[in-house]
Amino acid sequence: MLSTALLSPALAVEPSEKLADPKLEARARAIASELRCLVCQNQSIDDSDAPLAKDLRVIVRERLKDGASDAEVRDYVVARYGDFVLLRPPVKRETLLLWAAPALALIGGVWAIFTAMRRNRRSGAAALTAEERAQLRALGVEPPPSRRDAGEGNGKGDAQPS
């Protein structure tokens, strides 16, 4: 029951906010689902319980009751709060960094991994000493071939210490 309550959509819209006309209410919900809660930032104002989100929902409904079109309502909110209020802001010069950020983060992550792998390959693992190889053999484990052995091509490891 708790999961149903938590996952149920639009619990944030209070009954007192709802419009009597179902068509206007549907338009208000559609617009509210496109607007970002400026407090939560990862939710639409339709899903948010924040007081600012409630105020924005009320503004949307009031503008619709006054006869504004969906575009006029969106433009009004954007004029007051900027493109950031849109969950899907338009691609333009001012929002280019916002749109490019995921790609830049991905490229940065790939570069960091590539650099770390290259640095790791250069440093290589430290070679085992003859004593360490003898200890491994005493435990019944065949030590990995050393770089010198790999160059010689026998892959058997160092000779037993005398």
C-alpha positions in Angstrom: 0.0 0.0 0.0 2.9 2.4 0.8 4.6 1.7 -2.5 1.3 2.4 -4.3 1.0 5.7 -2.5 4.6 6.7 -3.2 4.4 5.7 -6.9 1.0 7.2 -7.6 1.3 10.1 -10.0 0.4 13.7 -9.1 -0.2 13.3 -5.4 1.2 16.8 -5.1 -1.9 18.5 -6.7 -4.3 19.3 -4.0 -8.0 19.1 -4.5 -8.4 22.8 -3.9 -6.1 23.5 -6.9 -8.0 21.4 -9.4 -10.2 23.2 -12.0 -13.8 22.3 -12.3 -13.6 22.1 -16.1 -11.9 18.7 -16.9 -10.5 20.0 -20.2 -8.8 23.0 -18.6 -7.5 20.7 -15.8 -6.0 18.3 -18.4 -4.3 21.3 -20.1 -3.0 22.5 -16.7 -1.6 19.1 -15.9 0.0 18.8 -19.3 1.7 22.2 -18.9 2.7 21.5 -15.2 4.3 18.2 -16.3 6.7 20.2 -18.6 7.7 22.7 -15.9 10.6 22.0 -13.5 10.2 22.5 -9.8 12.8 25.2 -9.0 13.2 23.8 -5.4 13.4 20.1 -6.2 14.9 20.5 -9.7 14.4 16.9 -10.6 10.6 16.9 -10.6 7.9 18.6 -12.5 5.7 21.1 -10.6 2.9 18.6 -11.1 4.8 16.0 -9.0 6.4 18.3 -6.4 5.1 19.1 -2.9 7.3 22.2 -2.6 5.4 25.5 -1.8 6.9 27.2 -4.9 5.6 24.3 -7.1 2.2 24.8 -5.7 2.4 28.5 -6.4 3.4 27.8 -10.0 0.5 25.3 -10.4 -1.9 27.9 -9.2 -0.4 30.5 -11.6 -0.8 28.0 -14.5 -4.4 27.3 -13.6 -5.2 31.0 -13.2 -3.7 31.9 -16.6 -5.7 29.1 -18.2 -8.9 30.3 -16.6 -8.2 33.8 -17.9 -8.2 32.3 -21.5 -4.5 32.1 -22.2 -3.3 29.4 -24.6 -0.8 26.7 -23.5 2.0 28.5 -25.2 1.2 31.8 -23.6 1.1 30.2 -20.2 4.5 28.5 -20.8 5.9 31.8 -22.2 4.7 33.6 -19.1 6.4 31.2 -16.7 9.6 31.2 -18.8 9.6 35.0 -18.9 9.5 35.1 -15.0 12.0 32.2 -14.3 14.0 31.6 -17.5 14.5 28.5 -19.6 15.7 26.6 -16.6 12.1 26.2 -15.5 11.4 24.0 -18.5 12.2 20.3 -18.1 13.2 20.2 -21.8 14.7 23.7 -22.4 15.2 24.7 -26.0 18.5 24.4 -27.7 20.0 27.8 -28.1 23.2 29.7 -27.3 22.2 30.3 -23.6 21.3 26.6 -23.0 24.1 25.0 -25.1 26.2 24.1 -22.1 23.2 22.5 -20.4 22.6 20.3 -23.5 26.3 19.5 -24.0 27.0 18.7 -20.3 26.2 15.0 -20.6 28.3 14.5 -23.6 31.2 16.4 -22.0 30.9 14.3 -18.9 31.0 11.1 -21.0 34.0 12.3 -22.9 35.8 13.3 -19.7 35.0 9.9 -18.1 36.4 8.0 -21.1 39.5 10.2 -21.2 40.1 9.6 -17.4 39.7 5.9 -17.8 42.0 5.8 -20.9 44.6 7.9 -19.0 44.5 5.7 -15.9 44.8 2.5 -18.0 47.7 4.0 -20.0 49.5 5.1 -16.8 48.9 1.7 -15.2 50.4 -0.1 -18.2 53.5 2.1 -18.1 54.1 1.5 -14.4 53.5 -2.3 -14.6 53.5 -4.7 -11.7 56.6 -5.1 -9.6 58.5 -8.3 -10.4 58.6 -11.0 -7.8 61.9 -11.6 -6.1 63.4 -15.1 -6.1 62.4 -15.5 -2.4 58.8 -14.6 -3.2 58.7 -17.1 -6.0 60.1 -19.8 -3.7 57.4 -19.0 -1.2 54.7 -19.3 -3.8 56.1 -22.7 -5.0 56.2 -23.9 -1.4 52.5 -23.1 -1.2 51.9 -25.1 -4.4 51.2 -22.1 -6.6 53.1 -21.6 -9.8 54.2 -17.9 -9.9 53.4 -15.8 -13.0 56.2 -15.5 -15.5 58.5 -12.6 -15.0 59.1 -10.0 -17.7 62.5 -11.5 -18.4 60.9 -15.0 -18.8 58.2 -13.6 -21.1 60.9 -12.1 -23.3 62.8 -15.4 -23.5 59.5 -17.1 -24.3 59.8 -20.1 -21.9 57.1 -18.9 -19.5 58.3 -21.2 -16.7 59.4 -18.5 -14.3 62.8 -17.9 -12.7 65.1 -20.7 -11.8 64.9 -22.1 -8.3 67.1 -20.3 -5.9 70.1 -22.4 -4.7 
